[in-house]
Amino acid sequence: MDKKAIFTQVSHLEERLGELHNELRGLKEQLAYLIEENHYLHVENENLRERLEVQEESHIETTTKDEKAKKSFVGEGYDNLARLYQEGFHVCNTHYGSIRSGGDDCLFCLSFLHQK
């Protein structure tokens, strides 16, 4: 083989290595960017999940408190109406608040108190 051909071949190989080196550097920069972005998104995802869990817990607590309040309110109202009926007052919508005559039971009041 000729010395000039070997020198040309080595020069061509050196150019190709330089191009591959530049391409490898570009890929390395892209990889670093993607790793950084992935880490940022991972941290953001964790923060959002924590916020979502806190919101769900507060929503569950609020819903539970509201349900308890509704149940206790309904229970208190029912108890008050039953107490009024036992004291001798009408609790039905037709004669509400008026005194029941004698010891007779009012069918309207009883049906109202036994509704669920």
Beta strands, then each sheet from edge to edge (+ up, - down):
end
